[in-house]
Amino acid sequence: MTFNLPPLPWLRAFEASARLGSFTLAASELALTPAAISHQIRSLEAHLGYPLFLRRNRQILLTRLGESYLPAVRQAFGDLSLATTDIFGRTERVGLRVRCLQSFAQAWLIPRLPRFRAAHPEVRLQLHTAAWAGTLESEQLDLDIAYGSGGWAGVAASPLLSGSVLPLATPDMAADIPDLATLAHAPLIEIAGAGESWTRFFHRQSLPPPPKAPVMVVDQSSVALDMAAQGAGVALVFDAFAAPYLEDGRLVQVTGAKLQQDQGMYLLRSTAQTPSADLSLFTDWLQAEAEK
């Protein structure tokens, strides 16, 4: 297989220069001269056929193409670094590698992590977030915190959180939606891939589906919540994800209706690996937090 890739040193020079905002600082980090970094960047730009930086006196700024290219380069380096560490190891302690939905991380996990750090400062965590739920398809994770019905094959699944999905809107918008019939004609925000869709919500209320398509379809609960908080429409979201918005009053439950869901958050781990002491500490702590 042939890969259409520039030389690795050029990409390293590009990533370091973009991150540090300076050819000089990038040269210091990579143990090269500023002239060598500048030469590598120009070689990369010539290879790609487009400029990646705007050079203004002693300042460098990414072009629009450079800004678009940088995340892909960083992701590639991150994936390669993670794979290298996991396969070949390293001398220092790697720590627990945990993946979860971004919405779950923002709304539930991150606000609680300081308590875990205070109780177990010796445990190192690597937190990876994703838009979509996944399962342990590789040996690169110790724990996957996923959203679903619990029917995963080949992994040990333990329930963590269950609850309801709620229709949520700003207080002003909710005041204009007194009942489900009005809600059916309101601007609805749909979360792609979520099992609890608006069609299912109305079906559970013994009502026909909304007559119009959603005004917006997004891929994450966090995005749906932010859009609803800006007054863009009504979002249907798992109550655990919505808790911060309900607590500070940015969003309120519309009509009082809710859908008791068949899905929830689960802790998934590979059955091929014996849980480490750190993993057992972390999963026990998660379960205790969920029970509060």
N, C-alpha and C positions, 0 to 999 in steps of 0.2 A: 504494500500500500504506500502510495506517495502522499506526503502531507505538504500542503502549501503553507509553509511556515518560514518566517524570517529566522536568522540565526539567534539562538537563545541569548547571547550577550547583548545584542541590540535591544531585545525585549526587556531584559533586566535594566538596562540603562534608561529605557523609556519609562518603565514603571517607577523606578527610584526617582527620576527627575520630576515626574508628574506628582508623585506623593510628597516630595520635599520642596518642590517649587524652585529648584536650583540645580544647575549642572554641577556647581562646585560642591554642594552638599551630597549630591548623588555620587560624585567622584570619591569623596571621603568615605562614604558608606561602602562602596564597592572596591576600595583600595586601588583606584585608578586616578589618572590626572584629569582635570576638567577638559583638556583638549581631547583626550581619548573618549570621554563621554560625549562631547559635542560631535566628534567624528562618527561615533556609533549611531547617534540620533540622526545625523544627516544621511548615513548609509541606510538606515531603516526607512527614512522618508523617501529616499530615492527608490528603494525596493518596492515600497507601497505605491509610489507615484503621487503622494499627497503630503503636504506639510502637517505635522502633528503639534508643533508649537509655534506661537507668535513670539518673536524675539524683540523686546523693547528695552534698549539699553541693557541694564543688568537684570531685568525681569523677564521671566518666561511665562507664557500663558498657553494653555491648551487651546487648540482650534476646536471647532465643533466635531470634526472627525476624530481628533485626539480624545475628546471627552467620550465619544461613542466607543472608541477602541479600548480605552483604559479598563472598564469593568471586565471585559472579556479576558484581557491579559492578566488582571489580578485573579480572576476566577481560575484561570488555567494554572497559574503559579500556586494558588491555594490548594487546588485539587492534587497537583503533583506533589506538593509538600506533605499533604495529609496522607496520600497513598504511600509515599516513601517512608514516612514515620511509622505507619501502621504495619507495613510489610517488613521493614528492616529494623525498626525500633530506634531508640535513642537513649542516651545515658540518663537524662533527667526524667522525672515522673511525667507521663503524658497526661494523666487526669481522666476524668469521666467525659466521654463524648456523647452528648445528649442532643437529640433533634426534636423539635416540636413545631407546631404551627405558629406563624408569626403573631396571629391574633391571640393565641393562648399565652405566648411569651409576654406580650405587651400588657394584656389585661389581668393575667393571673400569676404567672410564674415570676416575672422580674420584680414586681413589688414585694414578693415574699423572699427572694433570694438573700437579701441582707441578713435575715434571721438564720438561714442555713449557714451563711459564712461565719456568723457570730458563734454558732454552735459547733461548727466543724471547719475551722480555718485551715486544717491540714488537707482538706479535700479540694483538689483543683477541678474546675469544670471547663469544658469546651462546649459552648452552646451554639448550635446550628439551627437556624430558622428557615422555614419553607412555607410557600403559599398553599401547597396541597399536602394532604395527609399521605404518608408513605409507610412502608414496612421495612424491616431490616433486610435489605437485599444485598448487603455486603458486610464485611468484618470491620468496617470503619466506625461503627457506632456501638456504644454500650447500652443505650436506652433510646427508644423512640416513643414519644408521647403523641399519640395519634387520635384522630376523631373518627369514630365509626361505630359499628354495631357489635364489634367483638368477634367477628367471624374470620379472623386471619389464620391462614395455614402456615405451619412451620415455625411459629413463634409462640412464646409464652405471653399471654395477654391477661392483665389484671385491671379491673375497672378502677377508675380514679374519680371521675366526676360525672354525674348525670343531672338532668334538669329539664327545663322547658325552653322552647324558642318563643320569643316575644316580638310582637310588632311594636316598633319603637319610632318615635318622632320627637321633634322639638315640642315644648309645651304649647307654643302658639299653634303649630300645625295640628297637634292632637286635640286641641279645643274645638277645631272645626270638623273633627271626625267622631261623631257621637256614637256610631254603631257600625256593624260589619257591612251593611249595605253601602254606607258612605265610604268605608275603607276600600271596598272593591273598586271604586272609581278614583281613589287617591293615587298620586304618583308613587309607584312601588319600586323598590330597589331589590334586585335579585342577586343572590350569591351563586355563581356558577359552580356546579358540582355538589352543592349542599343537598342532602337528602330531604331536608325540610323546605320545600319550595312553597311559593305562594299558592300554587294550584293545590298542593297537598293540604296546606293550611285551611283553605276554604272548603275543601272536601271534608276535612275532619269536623268542620262546623255545619256539615250538611247543606252547603251552599255551592252554587256553580262557580267555576273559576272566574277570575277577574276578566272583564270584557276586553281590556286592552293589555298589550304587552308591557312589561316593566319599562320604566323610563331609563333605567340603567342596569347593566349587568356587570358585576365586578367579580374578582377571583378571591377576595379575602374578606373575612368578617370585619377586620379593622378598617378597611376602606369603606365598607358599607356603613359602619358606625360613624366614621368621620363625615361621610356625605350626608347622612341623616342629621347629624349635629349641625351641619351647615344649612339645613332646611331644604335639601334637595329632594326629599321624599321620605317614605316609610321603609325601614329596614326590618327584616325578619332574622333575628340573631339569637344564638344560644345565650342564655342568661348569664353564664359564667364569663363570657366575653364582654357582655354589656355592663357588668357591675360598676366599673368606674364611671361610666356615663350616667347611669341611674343614680349613683350616690351623689354626684356633684350637680345633678339637675339638668345637665345638658340635654338629656333625653328622658322621656316618660313612656310608660306603656300605653298603647292606644287601645281603647274600647274595653280593656280588661281581659280580652281574649288571649289565650295562649295555647300552645300545642305541646303536649307532653311527648317528648321525643323518644324514639327508639334507639337513638345513638348517644354517644357520650365520649369522654376522654378516657383513653386506655394507656397503660404502661406496657410497652412491648419490648421484649428482649429475646435474643437468640437462644434457642434451646441447646445449641451446640457449645455454648460457653457456660462455665460455672460462674455465677455472680461473684464479683469481687467484694471485699469488705466495704469499699467505698460505695459501690453500687447499692449494696444492701442498706447502708446508711441513708443514701439519698432517696431510695424508693420508700423506705420507712418514713422518712421525713415528709415526702410528698403526700403519702396516705394520711399522716397525722394532720397536715395542713388542710387537706380536703375535708376532713371530718370536723373542722372547727366551725 
